[in-house]
Amino acid sequence: MNRDFSKALHYKKWANTQLLDLGEQQFSGLPESDATFFVRILNHTTVVDSLFISRILREPEKYSDDNTVETPTFLELRERVNENDSWLVQYSKTVEQEELERVVSFKFVDGDTGQMSVAEILIHLLTHSSNHRGMASRVLAANNLERPKDTFIRYLHQLEPLRRVIV
């Protein structure tokens, strides 16, 4: 088990859920173009997650681009995000150091080639999703809607309340 990746990927799943819950509650308060952007930017992250999960598993990729042509419904988006995040969390519970060091060669959807270790892929998925959650949160803020309080430190203190106690 890799404790650091496990905690970080649990955080990713938690933060995605926080954003999706708050976004869904306030979705009707978004202009159509912002609502579409909100769903599409998060759909992009789940497509990228899926591409890299397939690469880790050495399986055929489900997508040929970094987003889908059709904009998914909010429910479809939530299901895709949850499926990928759940897989990543489960994978992180048992992945061994040797596997994290394995280099994965792949072709990007634009045709370029690349190589990353499994650990680098996981770091990419963590930072990539964080970046795009921020973009989606900005859409909420720009429309005077509530943004999630989804920082890693908030997650840690919610998970382990004793961290709030100073000794």
N, C-alpha and C positions, 0 to 999 in steps of 0.2 A: 504494500500500500504506500502511496505517496501522499502523506498528510497535507503537504502544502498545496498540491494540485487539487486534492479532494476538497479542502476548505475553499479554495479560490473558485472552483467550479460549482460548489454548492452556493457560493455567493452569487455567481453569474445567474444561476437558476432563480434564486431569491429576488435579485434585482430585476430580472426580466418579468417575473410575476408581479412585483410591485408596480412596475411601469404599465404592464398590460391591464392590471386591475384598475388603476387610476385612469388610464387612457380610456378604457371601456366605459367607466362611470361618467366620463365627461365628453365622450365622443360626439354627442349631439351638439356640443358647444363649439365645435370646430367648423370653420368654413370647409366646403367640399375639397378644395385643393389641399388644405392643411391636413384634413382627415386622410386623404389619399396618400399624401407624403408620409404621414405617421405610420400607416400600415405598410407602405412599400419599403421604407427604410428599415423597418424591423423585419420585413420579409426577406430583404437582402441579407441581413445577418443570419437568418436561419438557413437560407440557401447556401451561403458560404460555410456555415457550420456543417451542413449536410455534405458538401463537396469534400471537406477535409476529413469528416468521419469516414466517408467512403475510401479516401486515400489511406487513412490509417488502417482500415480493414482490408485493403487491397481488393476492393469490390468495385464494380462499375459505378460510375457517378450517375446520379438521378437527374442532374441538370446540365445543360450545355451553355448556360449563361450565369451571371451572378445575381440574377433576379428572374422572377417568372414573368411571362407576358401578361397574364391575367393577374389582377390585384385580388388577393384572397379576401374572404370575409374575415371579420375579426375572430370568429370562432375557428376558422381554418388556420389563421395565423397563430392563435393561441395553441392549437393542437400541434402544429409544426415546431414551434418554439419549445413546448414541453417535451415532445418526443426527443429532440436533439439534446436539450439540457439534461433530461433524465439519462440518456445514453452516456453523456460525458461524465455525469456524476457517478454513475455505476462503474464506468471504465476506470475512473480515477481511484476508486476504492481498491482495485486489485492490480493496477498496472505496476510492473516492476521497473527498476532503474534501467536494466538492459533494454527494455522496450522503449523507454523514454529516450534513450540514446540512439535508437534505430533511425537511420536516415531514410526518408521517403522522397522518392523522385516522382515528379508529376508534371502535368501540363496544365497551365492556367487556362481558363475559358477563352482568353484572347489569343491562345496559341503559344505564348511564351512558355518556357520550361523553367522548372525550379526544383530545389531540394531543401528540405528542412528536416530537422530531427522531430520526433514525435513531441518532445518537450517544447520545442519552438512552435510547433503547430498549436499546442494547447495555449501557449502564451499569446500567440496571434489571435486565437478565438476569444480569449479573455479581453484583450485590448481592443480588438475590432468591435466586439459587441458593446463594450463600454463607450466607445466613441459614438456609435450610432444610437445607443440609448440616450446619450446626451443630446444628439440632434433631435430625437423624438420628444424629449423633455422640453427642449427649447420651443418646439411648436406649441406645447401646452402653455408655457410661460408667455409666449408672444400673444396668446389669446386670453390672457389674464385668468388662466386655469391653474389649478394646483399641480405642482410637479412632485414626483415621488422623492422621499428622503431615503435614497437608496445607496448611500455611501458604504464602502467596505467597513469603516469603523462603526457605523450604525448597525450593520449586520452582525459584527463581532459582539457588540455590547448587547444586542438582542439575544444572540445565541448563548452568550456567556455573561449573564447579568453581574456576576461577581467582579468583572473587569471594571465596573463602575466604583467599586469599593477601593479606596486608597488606604494602604496599610502603613 
